[in-house]
Amino acid sequence: MPQRPFVHLHCHTHYSLLDGASRIPELVDLVKAQGMNACAMTDHGNLFGAIEFYSTCKEKGINPVVGYEAYVAPGKRTEREAKKRGEAGFHLTLLAKNTAGFKNLVKMASIAYLDGYYYIPRIDKELLQAHSDGLICLSGCASSEFSEFILKEEMDEAKELAGWFAKIFGKNFYVEIQNNGLDIQKRCAEGAIDIANQLGLPLVATSDAHYLRQGDHFAHDVLLCINTKRLIKDENRMRYGSDQFYVRPPEEMYGLFPGHEDAVKRSQEIADGVDIQLDFKKRHFPVFTPPKGKKADDYLRE
């Protein structure tokens, strides 16, 4: 472990389809080579890579922090009022602390597709309240509801929202700050730090890693073009605005947050509290009751 510990708690793999360029085996190898003993997976709106990630981490002696970057509907998940994708859901970082938390993530991710899908698979605050057991919640990136309030200078609303999360998740809620070289993140962090201080909430620094190394920036940019059906030469296309969204070593993270070294170190403390145990030897058959008067075998044939 490095002298100053850090763990990536906001990390996208290639299961963040056409927006993540880190393959799981290479990601796990890299964090281990950088001296880290744990890593999180937080893909956009899905847990497609959860079992591969968990198994790879266990095999290589890394503690797997299985999570996902949820899309949270502005109102109820069943409402269909947004006019475009960007208005359909806010980002929120959710991590499983234990096996119960993992099951709650699976439950919500499934409901997001079955009930909440509108542009993107969405959950809502009602689901968060019902399935908060065993979960760690980080307030999210610049595309979170918390950050949007800050960017609009609606600080009372941001404070009220942070208070709501703290009430639901208790000591497992953290105010997330990021620095990938973007001005928007700096503005979010300033407001977030102020609110965290006012409410006595803990800060945690994350990296929002979408590719392994800084040199992978161009390949990731090409992925985004495929995703959005645009050309590299298009001026007004979606782009990340810097080449800093990579899996940084711990020392670089400390350099990015002067005065907030505790927020960087806290990532390690959070990861140390994670213990997910999945049993792949047991068979988990769903319970199914056939209609009244019918035997299971006969109903299956029917």
N, C-alpha and C positions, 0 to 999 in steps of 0.2 A: 504494500500500500504506500502511496506517496506520502511525504512528510506532511503535506497539507491536503487532507482527504476531500474528494469530490466524487459524486455519482451522477451520471446523466439520467435525469428523471423526465425528460421531454425529448423523446427520440423516435424519429420516423424510420420505418424499414421500407422495403420495396412493396409491402402490403398497403402502404399509403399510395394507392394505385396512381401511377404516373405523376407522383409528387414526392416520392421517397426513392432515393437511389442507393440505399444501404442494404445489401443482402445480409441476412441474419448471421450466417457463419462468420463472414468477414467483420461484421460489427462486433460480435462477441470477442473475436480474436484481437481486434484493435483495442477495445476497452481493457482487456486483460494485459496487453502489451504496454498500455499506458499506466498500469499499476492499480487499476480499479478492481474492486471485488464484487461489484454489483452493476446492474444496468436496467433501465426501464424501456419498455416498448410502448409507445403511445401513438398508434396509427389513427388516421382520420376515420372516425365513424365505424370502425370494424375491429374484430378480434381474429381475423382470418389467420394471422401468423402466430397466435398465442401458443399453440402446442409445439410448433417448430422452435419458437423462441425459448420456451420453458425447457424443452429437452436439450437444446444446444447449450444453454447456459449451465444446466446441471452437469452435462457431460464435461464442460470445460472448467468447472469449479467457480462459476460466477452465480451470485444470487439473482434469480430472475424476478424483476418487478414488473408484473404483467399489468398493463393499463391500456387506456385508449383515450384519444382526444375526441370527446363526445361533441355532437352538435346539439345544442339546447334550443328548442323552439322559443320564440319571443313570448308566446302565450301557451296555449295547449298544443300538444303534439298533433292533434287531429285537425287543427285549423289550417286552412289553405289560403292565406291572404297575401303572402309575399309575392311580389311581382318579379323577383329575380333570385338567383341562388344565394347571393350575398346577404339577402334580407331574411332568408329562411331559417337560419340558425346561428347561434353564437358558439364559439369554441370554449371547451372546458376540459381541463386535464384531470382524469380520474385514474387512480392506481389501486390495485388490490393489495390490501395489507396481509390478508390471510385467505384460506380456502373459501370461507363464507363470502368474502369480498369478491373473489374471482367468480363465484356463482352469481352474485348480484350483477357484476359486469356483463356476464353472458346473458342474463335475463334482460337487462336493459338494452343491450346491443340488438337482441332479437326483436324486442318490442319496437325498437327504433325503425327497423325495416318493415315490420308487419303492420304497425299502427301509425307510425310517425313519418313515413317516407313522403317527402315533398321536396323535390330537387336533390335532397340528401336525407340519409337516415337520421331521424331526430328523436331525442327524448324530451322531457320537460321537467319542470320543478316538482310536479306531483310524483313522478317516478323517482327522482333523486331523494325525495323525502321518504318514500316507501322502501327504497333499496340502498340506504346509506350504510348499513351495517358492514363492517369489515373494509370500508373504502377510505382512501386518502384523497382529498380534493385539493387541487391547486387552482388558484383563481383564473389561470389561463393567459394566453398570449395577447397580442394587440387586437386580435379579432374576438376577444371575449366580451361578454356583456359588461363586466366590471371595467374593462379597459375603454369600452365605448363611452360609458358615462364619464370617465376621466377625460377622454379626448374631447368630449363635448362640454367640458368644464361643469358637469352636473355632479359636483362632489358630494352633495347630500345623498343623492340617489346611489352613488357608488358606495358610500359609507353604509347606507341601509342594506344594500345587497351583500356586502361583505359580512355584515352582522347576521343576515339570514343564513349565509353559508356556515358561519361559525356556530350558529344555533343548531343546524342540522348535523354537521360533522364534528362539532366539538373540537378537541385538541388535534384532530386529524385534518383540520383546514389550515392551509398556508397561502399567504399572498405571494404570488409568483412574479419575479422580475427577470427580464431578459436584456441581453445586449449583443445583437448581431450587427452592430454598426449602423443601425437605422435611427433617425431622429424621432420617429413615432414611438419607438420602444423607450427612448430616453424620457419622452413626455409621459408615457404610461408609468414608467418606474418612479418618476418624481411624485406623481399623484398617489401611486400605490404605497410607497414608503411612508408618505404623510398619513394616509388612512391607517396603515398598519400600526404606526406609532400612536395615533389617537385611540385606537381600539385595543391596543395591547396584543396584536396578532403577530405570529412569527412570519418572517420573510424567508423565501427560498429562491435561490438563483438557478435558472435552467438555461440550456443552450439552444433549444429548438433546432436540433440537428436533423438535417434532411439528406446529408451525404457524408461519406467517411472523411475525406480530406479536402482541404481548401482547393486543391487542383481538380476536384470533381465538380466544381461549380458549373463549368460549361456543359458537361453531360447532363447535369440536373436541369439546366436551362432548356436543353433540347427536349427532355422529358416533358417539361411544362408546355412547350410548343405543341407536342403531340397531344397532350391533354386538352389544350384549348383550341386545337386546330388552327394554329397561327404559324407564321414563318419567323425565323430568327431576325430577319431584317425589318419586320413590322415594328414601327415605333411605339404604337399604343397598346401593345400586348401586355399580358400579365407577366411580371418578373419580380424577383425577390429584392432587388435594389442593393445587394451587396454579395460578396463571395465569402461570407462569414458564417454560413449555416452548416458548419461541419462539426464532427465529433472532436471537440477540443480536449487536450490534456488538462489535468487539474490546475497546473501552474498558470496556464493562460486564463482559466476561469477566474482565478484570484486576481489577476491583473486587470480584468474587465470591471470588477466591482470594488474599487478602492473605498475603504470605509465601511464596506458591508461584507467583510470576510466571513462573518457569522452566517450570512445567508447562503454563502457558497458551501461552507462546512456543514450546514444543516441538511444538505442533500444526502450526505453520508449517514447522518443520524436517522433520517427518514428511512433510507434503504436498510439500515441495521435493524429496524423494527418490522421489516417485511419477512413473512415466513409462509409461503404458499406450498402446500403439499398435495400433489395430484397423483392419484393411484391409477396407473395404466394397466394393471394386471386384472383388476376387477371389471366385470361386465356391467354396464349400466343400462339395462333395458327399460324403456318407458312403460309405465303401467297403462294398460288399455282395457277398458271394460266394453264388451260388445253390447249391442242393443238387447233389450229384455227378450228372453225366450230364444236367443240364438247362441250357439256354441262358438267359441273363438275360431276354431278350425274351419267350421262351415262358413262363418262370416268372412273370413279371409279369402276363401275360395270364391264366394259371391262377389 
